[in-house]
Amino acid sequence: MSFIQTHYHESISRQDIARSIGVDERYLTHCFRNEFGVTPIKYLNRYRVKIAKQYLETKNKSITEIALEVGFSSSAHFNRVFINKWE
């Protein structure tokens, strides 16, 4: 979680997260599902949405600018993740 919270704004993969703590990708996913009920990437995206929400409330920037700032590849990807978070 520390790696995600530090690097959420970068383009990171499940492999990057696993490597940062010295475990296999499958084991990382297994642990995340057991502890949080989601995959590491889903956790990452939810964390990004959380930060984006804070930024939308406090920064005078467009949704696209904030989406890119928190690590999403596009505002369309941000919108998909944001909508899925609430379903």
Biopython code that builds the backbone (N, CA, C, O; Angstrom):
import numpy as np
from Bio.PDB.StructureBuilder import StructureBuilder

atoms = [
    (1, "MET", "N", (0.827, -1.183, 0.000)),
    (1, "MET", "CA", (0.000, 0.000, 0.000)),
    (1, "MET", "C", (0.871, 1.246, 0.000)),
    (1, "MET", "O", (0.535, 2.244, -0.638)),
    (2, "SER", "N", (1.963, 1.191, 0.699)),
    (2, "SER", "CA", (2.862, 2.344, 0.743)),
    (2, "SER", "C", (3.390, 2.685, -0.648)),
    (2, "SER", "O", (3.463, 3.857, -1.019)),
    (3, "PHE", "N", (3.754, 1.667, -1.410)),
    (3, "PHE", "CA", (4.239, 1.887, -2.770)),
    (3, "PHE", "C", (3.152, 2.555, -3.609)),
    (3, "PHE", "O", (3.430, 3.502, -4.345)),
    (4, "ILE", "N", (1.934, 2.072, -3.505)),
    (4, "ILE", "CA", (0.823, 2.644, -4.256)),
    (4, "ILE", "C", (0.584, 4.085, -3.842)),
    (4, "ILE", "O", (0.405, 4.951, -4.698)),
    (5, "GLN", "N", (0.578, 4.352, -2.567)),
    (5, "GLN", "CA", (0.313, 5.700, -2.092)),
    (5, "GLN", "C", (1.428, 6.680, -2.454)),
    (5, "GLN", "O", (1.195, 7.886, -2.538)),
    (6, "THR", "N", (2.620, 6.169, -2.664)),
    (6, "THR", "CA", (3.740, 7.028, -3.055)),
    (6, "THR", "C", (3.814, 7.217, -4.559)),
    (6, "THR", "O", (4.210, 8.285, -5.027)),
    (7, "HIS", "N", (3.438, 6.196, -5.325)),
    (7, "HIS", "CA", (3.640, 6.216, -6.774)),
    (7, "HIS", "C", (2.338, 6.221, -7.584)),
    (7, "HIS", "O", (2.369, 5.998, -8.794)),
    (8, "TYR", "N", (1.205, 6.468, -6.938)),
    (8, "TYR", "CA", (-0.093, 6.381, -7.622)),
    (8, "TYR", "C", (-0.167, 7.250, -8.881)),
    (8, "TYR", "O", (-0.871, 6.901, -9.829)),
    (9, "HIS", "N", (0.535, 8.349, -8.901)),
    (9, "HIS", "CA", (0.468, 9.288, -10.025)),
    (9, "HIS", "C", (1.317, 8.847, -11.224)),
    (9, "HIS", "O", (1.255, 9.452, -12.294)),
    (10, "GLU", "N", (2.100, 7.798, -11.033)),
    (10, "GLU", "CA", (2.943, 7.269, -12.100)),
    (10, "GLU", "C", (2.234, 6.111, -12.802)),
    (10, "GLU", "O", (1.240, 5.580, -12.306)),
    (11, "SER", "N", (2.756, 5.737, -13.947)),
    (11, "SER", "CA", (2.247, 4.568, -14.644)),
    (11, "SER", "C", (2.884, 3.343, -13.990)),
    (11, "SER", "O", (4.043, 3.026, -14.258)),
    (12, "ILE", "N", (2.127, 2.656, -13.131)),
    (12, "ILE", "CA", (2.669, 1.491, -12.437)),
    (12, "ILE", "C", (1.812, 0.267, -12.749)),
    (12, "ILE", "O", (0.614, 0.369, -13.014)),
    (13, "SER", "N", (2.454, -0.871, -12.709)),
    (13, "SER", "CA", (1.786, -2.134, -13.011)),
    (13, "SER", "C", (1.757, -3.022, -11.770)),
    (13, "SER", "O", (2.365, -2.716, -10.745)),
    (14, "ARG", "N", (1.043, -4.112, -11.896)),
    (14, "ARG", "CA", (1.015, -5.106, -10.821)),
    (14, "ARG", "C", (2.427, -5.632, -10.581)),
    (14, "ARG", "O", (2.814, -5.890, -9.442)),
    (15, "GLN", "N", (3.196, -5.791, -11.666)),
    (15, "GLN", "CA", (4.574, -6.256, -11.553)),
    (15, "GLN", "C", (5.420, -5.257, -10.756)),
    (15, "GLN", "O", (6.239, -5.661, -9.930)),
    (16, "ASP", "N", (5.228, -3.978, -10.994)),
    (16, "ASP", "CA", (5.962, -2.947, -10.244)),
    (16, "ASP", "C", (5.657, -3.028, -8.754)),
    (16, "ASP", "O", (6.558, -2.935, -7.921)),
    (17, "ILE", "N", (4.391, -3.200, -8.431)),
    (17, "ILE", "CA", (3.986, -3.288, -7.024)),
    (17, "ILE", "C", (4.591, -4.526, -6.378)),
    (17, "ILE", "O", (5.147, -4.453, -5.282)),
    (18, "ALA", "N", (4.481, -5.661, -7.059)),
    (18, "ALA", "CA", (5.029, -6.914, -6.527)),
    (18, "ALA", "C", (6.534, -6.815, -6.332)),
    (18, "ALA", "O", (7.067, -7.230, -5.303)),
    (19, "ARG", "N", (7.206, -6.266, -7.323)),
    (19, "ARG", "CA", (8.660, -6.130, -7.247)),
    (19, "ARG", "C", (9.074, -5.225, -6.079)),
    (19, "ARG", "O", (10.103, -5.461, -5.447)),
    (20, "SER", "N", (8.287, -4.209, -5.799)),
    (20, "SER", "CA", (8.644, -3.268, -4.728)),
    (20, "SER", "C", (8.676, -3.922, -3.355)),
    (20, "SER", "O", (9.364, -3.449, -2.450)),
    (21, "ILE", "N", (7.926, -5.016, -3.202)),
    (21, "ILE", "CA", (7.924, -5.706, -1.907)),
    (21, "ILE", "C", (8.528, -7.105, -1.984)),
    (21, "ILE", "O", (8.538, -7.844, -1.000)),
    (22, "GLY", "N", (9.028, -7.454, -3.161)),
    (22, "GLY", "CA", (9.753, -8.719, -3.308)),
    (22, "GLY", "C", (8.899, -9.965, -3.307)),
    (22, "GLY", "O", (9.297, -10.993, -2.759)),
    (23, "VAL", "N", (7.716, -9.885, -3.923)),
    (23, "VAL", "CA", (6.862, -11.063, -4.010)),
    (23, "VAL", "C", (6.439, -11.294, -5.454)),
    (23, "VAL", "O", (6.592, -10.419, -6.306)),
    (24, "ASP", "N", (5.911, -12.471, -5.715)),
    (24, "ASP", "CA", (5.371, -12.848, -7.010)),
    (24, "ASP", "C", (4.060, -12.089, -7.245)),
    (24, "ASP", "O", (3.341, -11.780, -6.295)),
    (25, "GLU", "N", (3.756, -11.792, -8.498)),
    (25, "GLU", "CA", (2.534, -11.066, -8.839)),
    (25, "GLU", "C", (1.276, -11.806, -8.382)),
    (25, "GLU", "O", (0.345, -11.192, -7.861)),
    (26, "ARG", "N", (1.254, -13.109, -8.576)),
    (26, "ARG", "CA", (0.079, -13.892, -8.162)),
    (26, "ARG", "C", (-0.115, -13.844, -6.655)),
    (26, "ARG", "O", (-1.238, -13.724, -6.166)),
    (27, "TYR", "N", (0.989, -13.937, -5.928)),
    (27, "TYR", "CA", (0.896, -13.882, -4.465)),
    (27, "TYR", "C", (0.402, -12.507, -4.017)),
    (27, "TYR", "O", (-0.411, -12.400, -3.099)),
    (28, "LEU", "N", (0.895, -11.470, -4.665)),
    (28, "LEU", "CA", (0.440, -10.110, -4.363)),
    (28, "LEU", "C", (-1.071, -10.004, -4.558)),
    (28, "LEU", "O", (-1.776, -9.485, -3.692)),
    (29, "THR", "N", (-1.562, -10.490, -5.685)),
    (29, "THR", "CA", (-2.995, -10.429, -5.971)),
    (29, "THR", "C", (-3.780, -11.243, -4.953)),
    (29, "THR", "O", (-4.829, -10.805, -4.481)),
    (30, "HIS", "N", (-3.281, -12.412, -4.617)),
    (30, "HIS", "CA", (-3.929, -13.260, -3.602)),
    (30, "HIS", "C", (-4.040, -12.515, -2.269)),
    (30, "HIS", "O", (-5.104, -12.503, -1.649)),
    (31, "CYS", "N", (-2.960, -11.905, -1.837)),
    (31, "CYS", "CA", (-2.962, -11.179, -0.557)),
    (31, "CYS", "C", (-3.918, -9.992, -0.594)),
    (31, "CYS", "O", (-4.663, -9.766, 0.359)),
    (32, "PHE", "N", (-3.901, -9.236, -1.683)),
    (32, "PHE", "CA", (-4.801, -8.085, -1.802)),
    (32, "PHE", "C", (-6.253, -8.518, -1.752)),
    (32, "PHE", "O", (-7.074, -7.898, -1.076)),
    (33, "ARG", "N", (-6.563, -9.582, -2.467)),
    (33, "ARG", "CA", (-7.958, -10.051, -2.460)),
    (33, "ARG", "C", (-8.380, -10.502, -1.071)),
    (33, "ARG", "O", (-9.506, -10.242, -0.645)),
    (34, "ASN", "N", (-7.484, -11.172, -0.369)),
    (34, "ASN", "CA", (-7.807, -11.623, 0.988)),
    (34, "ASN", "C", (-7.979, -10.460, 1.953)),
    (34, "ASN", "O", (-8.893, -10.466, 2.778)),
    (35, "GLU", "N", (-7.108, -9.465, 1.856)),
    (35, "GLU", "CA", (-7.122, -8.339, 2.793)),
    (35, "GLU", "C", (-8.145, -7.268, 2.437)),
    (35, "GLU", "O", (-8.809, -6.726, 3.321)),
    (36, "PHE", "N", (-8.276, -6.959, 1.145)),
    (36, "PHE", "CA", (-9.084, -5.813, 0.730)),
    (36, "PHE", "C", (-10.265, -6.163, -0.161)),
    (36, "PHE", "O", (-11.114, -5.314, -0.432)),
    (37, "GLY", "N", (-10.324, -7.410, -0.618)),
    (37, "GLY", "CA", (-11.422, -7.827, -1.466)),
    (37, "GLY", "C", (-11.337, -7.353, -2.909)),
    (37, "GLY", "O", (-12.297, -7.483, -3.669)),
    (38, "VAL", "N", (-10.189, -6.805, -3.285)),
    (38, "VAL", "CA", (-9.974, -6.313, -4.655)),
    (38, "VAL", "C", (-8.550, -6.633, -5.088)),
    (38, "VAL", "O", (-7.692, -6.962, -4.269)),
    (39, "THR", "N", (-8.317, -6.528, -6.399)),
    (39, "THR", "CA", (-6.968, -6.726, -6.925)),
    (39, "THR", "C", (-6.114, -5.483, -6.640)),
    (39, "THR", "O", (-6.654, -4.422, -6.325)),
    (40, "PRO", "N", (-4.804, -5.607, -6.748)),
    (40, "PRO", "CA", (-3.943, -4.440, -6.531)),
    (40, "PRO", "C", (-4.245, -3.288, -7.495)),
    (40, "PRO", "O", (-4.193, -2.124, -7.097)),
    (41, "ILE", "N", (-4.556, -3.596, -8.745)),
    (41, "ILE", "CA", (-4.844, -2.545, -9.717)),
    (41, "ILE", "C", (-6.178, -1.868, -9.407)),
    (41, "ILE", "O", (-6.311, -0.655, -9.565)),
    (42, "LYS", "N", (-7.149, -2.636, -8.973)),
    (42, "LYS", "CA", (-8.427, -2.031, -8.588)),
    (42, "LYS", "C", (-8.224, -1.131, -7.363)),
    (42, "LYS", "O", (-8.808, -0.051, -7.284)),
    (43, "TYR", "N", (-7.399, -1.574, -6.415)),
    (43, "TYR", "CA", (-7.083, -0.745, -5.255)),
    (43, "TYR", "C", (-6.388, 0.542, -5.709)),
    (43, "TYR", "O", (-6.725, 1.631, -5.243)),
    (44, "LEU", "N", (-5.425, 0.414, -6.612)),
    (44, "LEU", "CA", (-4.711, 1.571, -7.145)),
    (44, "LEU", "C", (-5.683, 2.557, -7.782)),
    (44, "LEU", "O", (-5.622, 3.757, -7.514)),
    (45, "ASN", "N", (-6.566, 2.058, -8.613)),
    (45, "ASN", "CA", (-7.518, 2.938, -9.280)),
    (45, "ASN", "C", (-8.474, 3.603, -8.296)),
    (45, "ASN", "O", (-8.819, 4.773, -8.460)),
    (46, "ARG", "N", (-8.895, 2.876, -7.294)),
    (46, "ARG", "CA", (-9.766, 3.475, -6.267)),
    (46, "ARG", "C", (-9.021, 4.551, -5.484)),
    (46, "ARG", "O", (-9.592, 5.584, -5.133)),
    (47, "TYR", "N", (-7.747, 4.299, -5.216)),
    (47, "TYR", "CA", (-6.941, 5.302, -4.521)),
    (47, "TYR", "C", (-6.803, 6.550, -5.393)),
    (47, "TYR", "O", (-6.915, 7.672, -4.897)),
    (48, "ARG", "N", (-6.562, 6.357, -6.680)),
    (48, "ARG", "CA", (-6.460, 7.488, -7.607)),
    (48, "ARG", "C", (-7.758, 8.285, -7.637)),
    (48, "ARG", "O", (-7.726, 9.515, -7.653)),
    (49, "VAL", "N", (-8.894, 7.604, -7.646)),
    (49, "VAL", "CA", (-10.187, 8.297, -7.642)),
    (49, "VAL", "C", (-10.348, 9.097, -6.357)),
    (49, "VAL", "O", (-10.836, 10.227, -6.381)),
    (50, "LYS", "N", (-9.944, 8.523, -5.257)),
    (50, "LYS", "CA", (-10.033, 9.226, -3.970)),
    (50, "LYS", "C", (-9.228, 10.525, -4.010)),
    (50, "LYS", "O", (-9.713, 11.575, -3.588)),
    (51, "ILE", "N", (-8.007, 10.451, -4.515)),
    (51, "ILE", "CA", (-7.161, 11.640, -4.609)),
    (51, "ILE", "C", (-7.757, 12.621, -5.614)),
    (51, "ILE", "O", (-7.773, 13.827, -5.365)),
    (52, "ALA", "N", (-8.244, 12.120, -6.745)),
    (52, "ALA", "CA", (-8.847, 12.983, -7.762)),
    (52, "ALA", "C", (-10.043, 13.736, -7.192)),
    (52, "ALA", "O", (-10.233, 14.918, -7.479)),
    (53, "LYS", "N", (-10.838, 13.058, -6.395)),
    (53, "LYS", "CA", (-12.001, 13.709, -5.778)),
    (53, "LYS", "C", (-11.553, 14.868, -4.895)),
    (53, "LYS", "O", (-12.155, 15.941, -4.925)),
    (54, "GLN", "N", (-10.503, 14.655, -4.114)),
    (54, "GLN", "CA", (-9.970, 15.729, -3.269)),
    (54, "GLN", "C", (-9.481, 16.890, -4.134)),
    (54, "GLN", "O", (-9.732, 18.054, -3.821)),
    (55, "TYR", "N", (-8.790, 16.570, -5.209)),
    (55, "TYR", "CA", (-8.271, 17.602, -6.114)),
    (55, "TYR", "C", (-9.410, 18.372, -6.781)),
    (55, "TYR", "O", (-9.329, 19.592, -6.925)),
    (56, "LEU", "N", (-10.463, 17.676, -7.186)),
    (56, "LEU", "CA", (-11.592, 18.347, -7.827)),
    (56, "LEU", "C", (-12.248, 19.350, -6.883)),
    (56, "LEU", "O", (-12.772, 20.377, -7.315)),
    (57, "GLU", "N", (-12.213, 19.038, -5.595)),
    (57, "GLU", "CA", (-12.810, 19.929, -4.597)),
    (57, "GLU", "C", (-11.902, 21.102, -4.238)),
    (57, "GLU", "O", (-12.380, 22.134, -3.765)),
    (58, "THR", "N", (-10.587, 20.951, -4.462)),
    (58, "THR", "CA", (-9.661, 21.976, -3.965)),
    (58, "THR", "C", (-8.829, 22.677, -5.030)),
    (58, "THR", "O", (-8.297, 23.758, -4.777)),
    (59, "LYS", "N", (-8.706, 22.092, -6.206)),
    (59, "LYS", "CA", (-7.881, 22.684, -7.250)),
    (59, "LYS", "C", (-8.760, 23.224, -8.370)),
    (59, "LYS", "O", (-9.817, 22.672, -8.674)),
    (60, "ASN", "N", (-8.317, 24.279, -8.957)),
    (60, "ASN", "CA", (-9.051, 24.874, -10.067)),
    (60, "ASN", "C", (-8.494, 24.338, -11.381)),
    (60, "ASN", "O", (-7.870, 25.069, -12.150)),
    (61, "LYS", "N", (-8.730, 23.048, -11.626)),
    (61, "LYS", "CA", (-8.247, 22.375, -12.826)),
    (61, "LYS", "C", (-9.380, 21.582, -13.445)),
    (61, "LYS", "O", (-10.373, 21.272, -12.786)),
    (62, "SER", "N", (-9.221, 21.258, -14.715)),
    (62, "SER", "CA", (-10.238, 20.460, -15.406)),
    (62, "SER", "C", (-10.160, 19.000, -14.962)),
    (62, "SER", "O", (-9.169, 18.566, -14.374)),
    (63, "ILE", "N", (-11.207, 18.267, -15.251)),
    (63, "ILE", "CA", (-11.239, 16.841, -14.933)),
    (63, "ILE", "C", (-10.092, 16.125, -15.651)),
    (63, "ILE", "O", (-9.439, 15.257, -15.073)),
    (64, "THR", "N", (-9.855, 16.486, -16.895)),
    (64, "THR", "CA", (-8.777, 15.857, -17.658)),
    (64, "THR", "C", (-7.427, 16.124, -17.016)),
    (64, "THR", "O", (-6.613, 15.211, -16.886)),
    (65, "GLU", "N", (-7.181, 17.357, -16.615)),
    (65, "GLU", "CA", (-5.900, 17.689, -15.974)),
    (65, "GLU", "C", (-5.713, 16.891, -14.685)),
    (65, "GLU", "O", (-4.629, 16.371, -14.422)),
    (66, "ILE", "N", (-6.761, 16.798, -13.897)),
    (66, "ILE", "CA", (-6.669, 16.063, -12.637)),
    (66, "ILE", "C", (-6.528, 14.567, -12.899)),
    (66, "ILE", "O", (-5.748, 13.894, -12.226)),
    (67, "ALA", "N", (-7.265, 14.045, -13.858)),
    (67, "ALA", "CA", (-7.157, 12.618, -14.194)),
    (67, "ALA", "C", (-5.721, 12.264, -14.559)),
    (67, "ALA", "O", (-5.191, 11.255, -14.095)),
    (68, "LEU", "N", (-5.102, 13.078, -15.377)),
    (68, "LEU", "CA", (-3.711, 12.831, -15.771)),
    (68, "LEU", "C", (-2.762, 13.016, -14.593)),
    (68, "LEU", "O", (-1.794, 12.270, -14.450)),
    (69, "GLU", "N", (-3.035, 13.997, -13.759)),
    (69, "GLU", "CA", (-2.179, 14.276, -12.606)),
    (69, "GLU", "C", (-2.146, 13.126, -11.598)),
    (69, "GLU", "O", (-1.120, 12.885, -10.961)),
    (70, "VAL", "N", (-3.266, 12.420, -11.456)),
    (70, "VAL", "CA", (-3.317, 11.318, -10.487)),
    (70, "VAL", "C", (-2.967, 9.967, -11.098)),
    (70, "VAL", "O", (-3.043, 8.941, -10.422)),
    (71, "GLY", "N", (-2.580, 9.961, -12.386)),
    (71, "GLY", "CA", (-2.061, 8.728, -12.959)),
    (71, "GLY", "C", (-2.920, 8.019, -13.981)),
    (71, "GLY", "O", (-2.505, 6.990, -14.514)),
    (72, "PHE", "N", (-4.110, 8.535, -14.276)),
    (72, "PHE", "CA", (-4.923, 7.910, -15.318)),
    (72, "PHE", "C", (-4.370, 8.296, -16.680)),
    (72, "PHE", "O", (-3.832, 9.390, -16.853)),
    (73, "SER", "N", (-4.501, 7.401, -17.640)),
    (73, "SER", "CA", (-3.963, 7.649, -18.977)),
    (73, "SER", "C", (-4.834, 8.609, -19.778)),
    (73, "SER", "O", (-4.369, 9.202, -20.751)),
    (74, "SER", "N", (-6.103, 8.767, -19.373)),
    (74, "SER", "CA", (-7.008, 9.681, -20.065)),
    (74, "SER", "C", (-8.202, 9.990, -19.163)),
    (74, "SER", "O", (-8.441, 9.308, -18.166)),
    (75, "SER", "N", (-8.939, 11.030, -19.535)),
    (75, "SER", "CA", (-10.137, 11.339, -18.758)),
    (75, "SER", "C", (-11.211, 10.266, -18.975)),
    (75, "SER", "O", (-12.026, 10.016, -18.087)),
    (76, "ALA", "N", (-11.213, 9.633, -20.151)),
    (76, "ALA", "CA", (-12.172, 8.551, -20.417)),
    (76, "ALA", "C", (-11.926, 7.370, -19.471)),
    (76, "ALA", "O", (-12.873, 6.793, -18.936)),
    (77, "HIS", "N", (-10.666, 7.016, -19.268)),
    (77, "HIS", "CA", (-10.329, 5.928, -18.339)),
    (77, "HIS", "C", (-10.732, 6.322, -16.914)),
    (77, "HIS", "O", (-11.293, 5.513, -16.175)),
    (78, "PHE", "N", (-10.447, 7.548, -16.542)),
    (78, "PHE", "CA", (-10.847, 8.051, -15.226)),
    (78, "PHE", "C", (-12.360, 7.933, -15.057)),
    (78, "PHE", "O", (-12.830, 7.459, -14.023)),
    (79, "ASN", "N", (-13.123, 8.358, -16.060)),
    (79, "ASN", "CA", (-14.585, 8.300, -15.968)),
    (79, "ASN", "C", (-15.085, 6.877, -15.798)),
    (79, "ASN", "O", (-15.986, 6.631, -14.996)),
    (80, "ARG", "N", (-14.513, 5.930, -16.544)),
    (80, "ARG", "CA", (-14.923, 4.521, -16.411)),
    (80, "ARG", "C", (-14.657, 4.007, -15.003)),
    (80, "ARG", "O", (-15.518, 3.368, -14.398)),
    (81, "VAL", "N", (-13.471, 4.283, -14.483)),
    (81, "VAL", "CA", (-13.119, 3.811, -13.141)),
    (81, "VAL", "C", (-13.999, 4.494, -12.101)),
    (81, "VAL", "O", (-14.481, 3.847, -11.171)),
    (82, "PHE", "N", (-14.205, 5.783, -12.252)),
    (82, "PHE", "CA", (-15.015, 6.544, -11.302)),
    (82, "PHE", "C", (-16.440, 5.991, -11.245)),
    (82, "PHE", "O", (-16.985, 5.793, -10.159)),
    (83, "ILE", "N", (-17.036, 5.744, -12.395)),
    (83, "ILE", "CA", (-18.403, 5.206, -12.449)),
    (83, "ILE", "C", (-18.445, 3.804, -11.850)),
    (83, "ILE", "O", (-19.359, 3.493, -11.087)),
    (84, "ASN", "N", (-17.474, 2.952, -12.179)),
    (84, "ASN", "CA", (-17.444, 1.587, -11.659)),
    (84, "ASN", "C", (-17.224, 1.545, -10.160)),
    (84, "ASN", "O", (-17.664, 0.603, -9.502)),
    (85, "LYS", "N", (-16.554, 2.543, -9.606)),
    (85, "LYS", "CA", (-16.307, 2.576, -8.165)),
    (85, "LYS", "C", (-17.627, 2.644, -7.395)),
    (85, "LYS", "O", (-17.725, 2.121, -6.285)),
    (86, "TRP", "N", (-18.618, 3.271, -7.966)),
    (86, "TRP", "CA", (-19.877, 3.464, -7.262)),
    (86, "TRP", "C", (-20.918, 2.394, -7.574)),
    (86, "TRP", "O", (-22.004, 2.397, -6.995)),
    (87, "GLU", "N", (-20.592, 1.483, -8.481)),
    (87, "GLU", "CA", (-21.556, 0.414, -8.800)),
    (87, "GLU", "C", (-21.397, -0.757, -7.868)),
    (87, "GLU", "O", (-22.122, -1.745, -7.988)),
]
sb = StructureBuilder()
sb.init_structure("model")
sb.init_model(0)
sb.init_chain("A")
sb.init_seg("    ")
for serial, (resi, resn, name, xyz) in enumerate(atoms, 1):
    if name == "N":
        sb.init_residue(resn, " ", resi, " ")
    sb.init_atom(name, np.array(xyz, "f"), 0.0, 1.0, " ", f" {name:<3s}", serial, name[0])
structure = sb.get_structure()
